C-alpha cells in the first residue's frame, strides 16, 4: 500500500511503501507490520528462538530486506545519495525486530545501532541455548522406553519430543523417528519391529502408530486368555465342591453313589448340549478312560483337567 493512496486490494496487513526524495533519486521504504504477520513473539527464555528466527527470515526475504541482516545489502558510504534511505529502511527493520520480541528482551537490543547488530545480539544470546535444548530432547528420546506404558501413552510422549525438536529448528526424518520408536519397545513387539526394519521405505509416524495399536491388541489378548481359563476352571471346581446330591440339573439322584448319568456323559463326550443340562464353560475332548469324580464336573486324568459343565 502506498502511503497517501486510499485504494487497497486487500484487508490483510501489508507493508507500507514510503516514497521520498533523496537528492536526485526516489527511494521506496518498506515499513513492516511484523507484529501482525508473525503469530508469536520471541519469548523471554528464548525457547522458541529457532522458530522466531525462521519466520522473521522468511518475512524479510519476501520483501527483499534480508540483505540488511546478512550483509548482502551493505550500508552505503556516508556521502552516498543512498545512505539516508538505507539507514531509514534499516531503522524500520530494527523496529520490526523490537515489535516481535518479549518486552523483557528490549534492553538487549536497545543500544544496537543497526538491525544487523540487533539480529546478531539475539543470536548470541539464544543460539547456544537452542543447541543445548536440542541435545536435551534427543537424549530424552533415546532413553524413553515403553515398559509398562500403553502404546498410546508411549507414542504421545515421543510425538511431544519430536514436535519440540521441530519447533527449535531440528525436525527429524521418518527413518529417525521409526528407529527411536522401535528401540524403546519391549520383546513382545519384536516381530513387528523386525518387519518394520526390513522395509524398503520407512513408515510414517502415523502408520507405525496404527500398527503398534493392532499389535497391542494381540499381545493383550494372548496374555489374558490363559488367565481367563484358569479363573473359569477355578470357579467351577469351587462350585463343584459345594455339596453332593445336586441332581436337579441332571435328573434327581443322578449324582449319588458315584454313578454318572449316561445322558450327561453322552452329551459331554459328543460336545452336544443336553436339554436339561447347564451350558458348558470350556470343553476339551477326553478318552473313555477318564473317571467321573462324582462331586462336580471335572475328570481327573494325567492330561490337563477338562472342566465341562458349570
Buried (B, 14 or more C-beta within 10 A) or exposed (E): BEEEEEEEEEEEEBBBBBEEEBEEEEBEBBBBBBBEBBEEBBBEEBBBBBBBBBBBBEBBEEBEBBEBBEEEBEBBEEEEEBBBBBBBBBBBBBBBBBBBBEEEBEEBBEEBEBBBEBBBBBEEBBBEBBEEBBEEBBEBBEEBEBEEBEBEEBBEBBBEBBEBBEBBBBEBEBEBBBBBBBEBBEEBBEEBBEEBEEEEEBBEBEEBBEBBEEBBEEBEEEEEEEEEBEEBBEEBBEEBEEEEEBEEBBBEEBBEEEEBBEBBBEBBBEEEEBEBBEEBBBEEEBEEEBEBBEBBBBBEEEEEBBBBBB
